[in-house]
Amino acid sequence: MPKLKDIVAHCDARTRLRAFKDAPGAFNGLQLANDGRVTRIGAAVDAGLVPFRAAVAAGVDFLVVHHGMFWDMPRPLTGAAYERLSVLVRGNCALYSSHLPLDSHPTIGNNALLASGLGMRPSRGFIENEGGPIGRIAPFGKTRAELRRALEARYPRVVSIEFGSSRPRRVAFCSGSGNGAMSALLAEGVDTLVTGELREEWFNVAQERCLNLYLCGHYATEVHAVKALAAELSSKFRLPWEFIATENPL
């Protein structure tokens, strides 16, 4: 039976966890241990009471998430914070979180998979971090209308803001929140971005700077990497895995 420490060590190395500068609350890595054994792997985008309950009910004892449970810590472990933690402890379910390392990864990262899911191969990164670029840029030889239709076929809700070129030469990808990507996008001279969400004021910038922006949902653009890592763990350690969906529309 695979040991927790071996699976954690593999995840740390695979994601190059220690190379990245992330928000302090991200607390990448093992956030909660179990009894040291793993029999079933789960993947979810967010740490939360509902996905924790679903994971435990499914027999998951190692859950990989993109958004961990310590963003607002330190805080008293009462109320909702206590409920979340107690579900995992009672269910003997370890929690592993990987934020920017799983956005950045060149093969199993959210941005690489956003591009490859559309049949595009990234040629370089953007949005620099100590561990490497977070976003990805891929050459594109089709029209923005074709890009929009491909995104609409892949994601349940797409907001299209189209003031850029009708046939963009390159497309940038930044999963989740794209607010921090906008200055890097402009510096790269790329006029088309696929992301999850943006603040309202970027609409005016898109008009003024002639940009194409495609907002496909924060949650929807960040399901890819946790699934990919869980599938790899399943193959390496010969364990079953499943995705814990929460139907988050945001």
C-alpha positions in Angstrom: 0.0 0.0 0.0 1.5 3.4 -1.0 2.6 5.6 1.8 1.5 9.2 2.3 5.1 10.5 2.5 6.1 8.9 -0.8 3.1 10.5 -2.6 3.8 13.8 -1.0 7.4 13.7 -2.0 6.5 12.9 -5.6 4.0 15.8 -5.7 6.6 18.2 -4.3 9.2 17.2 -6.8 6.8 17.0 -9.8 5.4 20.5 -9.2 8.7 22.0 -8.1 6.8 23.4 -5.1 9.7 25.1 -3.4 10.8 27.1 -6.4 7.7 29.3 -6.5 6.9 32.5 -4.7 3.2 32.4 -3.9 0.8 34.2 -1.6 1.5 33.2 2.0 -2.0 31.8 2.5 -1.5 29.4 -0.5 0.7 27.2 1.8 1.5 24.8 -1.1 2.2 21.2 -0.2 0.7 18.9 2.4 -1.8 20.9 4.5 -3.2 18.0 6.5 -1.8 14.5 7.1 -3.7 11.2 7.6 -2.6 8.0 9.2 0.2 7.6 6.6 -1.5 5.3 4.1 -3.2 6.1 0.8 -5.8 3.9 -0.9 -7.8 6.4 -3.1 -6.9 9.7 -4.7 -9.2 12.6 -5.2 -8.9 15.9 -7.1 -10.9 19.1 -6.5 -10.4 22.8 -7.4 -11.2 24.2 -4.0 -10.8 23.3 -0.4 -14.3 23.5 1.3 -16.8 21.7 3.4 -18.9 20.3 0.4 -15.9 18.9 -1.6 -14.4 17.5 1.7 -17.6 15.7 2.5 -17.9 14.4 -1.1 -14.3 13.2 -1.0 -14.7 11.3 2.3 -18.0 9.8 1.2 -16.2 8.5 -1.9 -13.4 6.9 0.2 -10.7 9.4 -0.8 -7.9 9.6 1.7 -5.5 11.8 -0.4 -7.2 14.9 -1.9 -5.3 17.3 -4.2 -6.7 20.8 -4.5 -5.7 24.0 -6.3 -7.0 26.4 -3.7 -6.1 25.3 -0.2 -7.8 26.0 3.1 -5.4 28.5 4.7 -5.9 31.7 2.7 -7.6 33.4 5.7 -5.4 31.9 8.4 -4.5 32.3 11.2 -8.0 32.2 12.6 -9.8 30.4 15.4 -10.8 26.8 14.4 -14.5 27.4 15.1 -17.6 27.5 12.9 -17.0 26.8 9.3 -13.2 26.5 9.7 -13.7 23.7 12.3 -16.3 21.9 10.2 -14.0 21.8 7.2 -11.1 20.5 9.2 -13.1 18.0 11.2 -14.5 16.4 8.1 -11.1 15.6 6.9 -9.7 14.4 10.3 -12.7 12.1 10.9 -12.5 10.8 7.4 -8.7 10.2 7.6 -8.3 12.2 4.4 -5.0 14.0 3.8 -5.1 17.3 1.9 -2.4 18.5 -0.6 -2.6 21.9 -2.2 -0.8 23.3 -5.2 -1.5 26.8 -6.4 0.9 28.6 -8.7 3.1 25.5 -9.2 0.1 23.8 -10.9 -0.7 26.9 -12.9 2.8 27.1 -14.2 3.7 23.5 -15.0 4.7 23.1 -18.7 2.9 19.8 -19.2 0.3 19.3 -16.4 -0.3 22.9 -15.5 -3.6 24.7 -16.0 -2.3 27.0 -18.7 -0.5 24.4 -20.7 -3.6 22.3 -20.6 -5.8 25.2 -21.5 -3.8 25.6 -24.7 -3.4 21.9 -25.6 -7.1 21.4 -25.0 -7.7 23.8 -27.9 -5.1 22.0 -30.1 -2.4 24.7 -29.5 1.2 24.2 -28.4 2.6 27.0 -26.2 5.9 28.4 -27.5 6.8 30.4 -24.4 5.7 31.6 -21.0 4.7 35.0 -19.5 3.9 36.4 -16.1 7.3 35.8 -14.5 7.8 34.1 -11.1 10.9 32.9 -9.3 9.9 29.4 -10.2 9.2 30.1 -13.9 6.5 31.8 -16.0 2.9 31.2 -14.8 1.1 31.8 -18.0 1.7 30.5 -21.5 1.6 32.0 -25.0 0.9 29.9 -28.1 1.0 30.7 -31.8 -2.4 30.8 -33.5 -3.3 30.7 -37.2 -7.0 31.0 -37.1 -9.7 33.6 -36.6 -10.9 34.9 -33.3 -14.4 33.6 -34.2 -12.9 30.1 -34.5 -11.2 30.6 -31.1 -14.5 31.8 -29.6 -16.4 28.8 -30.9 -13.8 26.4 -29.7 -13.9 27.9 -26.2 -17.7 27.9 -26.2 -17.6 24.2 -27.0 -15.2 23.5 -24.2 -16.5 25.7 -21.3 -20.1 26.2 -20.1 -19.9 30.0 -20.0 -17.7 32.2 -22.1 -17.7 36.1 -22.0 -16.1 37.3 -25.2 -14.8 40.9 -25.4 -13.5 41.4 -28.9 -11.7 44.6 -29.8 -8.4 43.1 -31.0 -7.3 41.6 -34.3 -9.7 39.3 -36.1 -6.9 36.9 -36.8 -4.6 37.0 -33.8 -1.1 35.6 -34.4 -0.7 34.6 -30.7 -2.9 33.7 -27.8 -2.0 34.1 -24.1 -3.4 31.8 -21.4 -3.8 32.7 -17.7 -6.2 30.4 -15.8 -8.3 31.7 -12.9 -7.9 35.4 -12.3 -6.4 37.2 -15.2 -6.0 40.6 -13.4 -2.3 40.1 -12.8 -1.7 39.0 -16.3 -2.9 42.2 -18.1 0.3 44.3 -17.7 2.4 41.3 -18.8 0.1 40.7 -21.8 0.5 44.3 -22.9 4.3 44.1 -22.4 4.4 41.0 -24.6 2.5 42.8 -27.4 -0.1 40.1 -27.5 -3.7 41.2 -28.1 -5.6 38.1 -27.2 -6.0 36.5 -23.7 -7.9 33.4 -22.6 -8.5 33.6 -18.8 -11.0 32.8 -16.1 -12.2 36.2 -14.9 -11.3 39.9 -14.9 -12.2 43.0 -13.0 -14.7 45.4 -14.6 -12.2 48.1 -15.5 -10.3 45.9 -18.0 -13.2 46.3 -20.4 -12.2 49.9 -21.0 -8.6 48.9 -21.4 -9.6 46.3 -24.0 -11.5 49.0 -26.0 -8.6 51.5 -25.7 -5.8 49.0 -26.4 -7.6 46.9 -29.0 -7.6 43.5 -27.1 -9.5 40.3 -27.4 -10.4 38.9 -23.9 -12.1 35.6 -23.4 -13.4 34.9 -19.8 -14.2 31.2 -19.3 -14.7 31.1 -15.6 -12.2 30.9 -12.7 -13.3 27.4 -11.6 -13.7 26.0 -15.1 -10.2 27.0 -16.2 -8.6 25.5 -13.1 -10.0 21.9 -13.2 -7.4 20.7 -15.6 -4.2 20.6 -13.5 -5.6 18.8 -10.4 -7.1 16.2 -12.7 -3.8 15.7 -14.5 -1.8 15.4 -11.3 -4.3 13.0 -9.8 -4.2 10.9 -12.9 -0.4 10.7 -12.8 -0.5 9.7 -9.2 -3.0 7.0 -10.0 -0.8 5.6 -12.7 2.5 5.7 -10.7 1.1 4.4 -7.4 -1.6 2.1 -8.9 -4.4 3.7 -7.1 -7.9 4.7 -8.2 -8.7 8.4 -8.5 -11.7 10.6 -9.1 -12.6 14.3 -9.6 -14.8 15.9 -7.0 -16.9 18.4 -8.9 -18.7 21.2 -7.1 -20.5 22.8 -10.1 -19.1 26.2 -9.2 -20.4 28.6 -11.9 -17.9 31.4 -11.0 
